[in-house]
């Protein structure tokens, strides 16, 4: 028996509404953007995520994560971030002998990579203590970055970075501050770079291909000058 046209139309509408609802249920897992001035709400969400992912057991301080998450939301709200699913945090307050890079899947609320990362040779020994935006300083630069395109260079597959913070890291592109693999960084090695956030060679391709083309990367250190002056954190 042939179904009435009205019934078919209603059924189709119900299917579309159901599909839309399913999409909404999926996106509910994503922490939606909040205005950066709503600091208490941002802090509460950051605290919830921090506990959910058990980041304390992985060595990342709650302060570092809250700053990273706050800046990520601000950049997301401004439409700067093109790929919102990942947030990378390089916690330079930790020793370079520790795994202090965290690649976080914001959608699924989990750490997908936890590994070593180098700091600039003139930033310090085991610990980074000095930071610069100057060419040939061989120091790391603090703040938020947007990942760009990949290329094949001296260290193989490498990833260009765009520094988003004037005075702190906006010269990163011309300084050739990039993500690349290196044999001098990894377990038992506290190797240092010319300022690049280099990662272990065996993990570099996976890491680079995961975060390339528009994700957010944050290089953190509890340096008062940066934390007070960053327009992304305080805008």
C-alpha positions, 0 to 999 in steps of 0.5 A: 500500500502506498504511503501518503505524501504527507506521511513521507514528508513528516517522516523525513522531517523527523529524520532530519530533526533526529540527525540534528539532535544526534549532532548536538549530542556529539558536540555537547562533549566539546567545551563550548567557547566562553568569553574570556572575561568570564574567568570563574567559568573558564577556571571551573571548566579548566579544573573539571577537565584537568581532573577528568584527564588526571593531568596531575598524574602526568606532571602538568600543573593546574596553573599551566593547564588553566592558562593554556585553556583560557588562551585557547578559548580566547583564540577560538572565540576570535576565530584564530584557531582553524582546527579546534580539536587539539591543544598542545602544551609545552610546560617549560617550568618542568625539567627538560629531562621530564616528559613536559609536552602534552597533546590534548584531544579537547573533543574527547577529553584525553591526552593523546601524546605525552613526550619530551620537548626541548628548549633553547640552549640559551634559555637554560640548562635542565630548566628553562629560565630565560626567554626571548623573541630576538633573532639569534638569541637561541632562546625559547619564546613564550606564548600561544602559537598557531601551527602552519604548514609542514616542509622537509628541512635539515631535520626532516619533516618540520612544522612552521609556527606562527607566533601570536603574541607581539613582543613575546613570540611574533618573530618566530616565523622569521627566526625559523622557530619550528617543530621538528624531530631531533635525536638529542631530545628524549629519555635520558637526554636533556638536549637543547635546541636553537629555540625550537620546541623539538621533539623525539625523532621517533615521535615527530612525524606522528606529532607533526601530522596530528597538529599541523594546519591550524591548531593551538600550541602554548609554550608555558612558564610562570614568568610574571612579565609574560603572564601579566602582559599577554593580551591573549590571557588578559584581553 
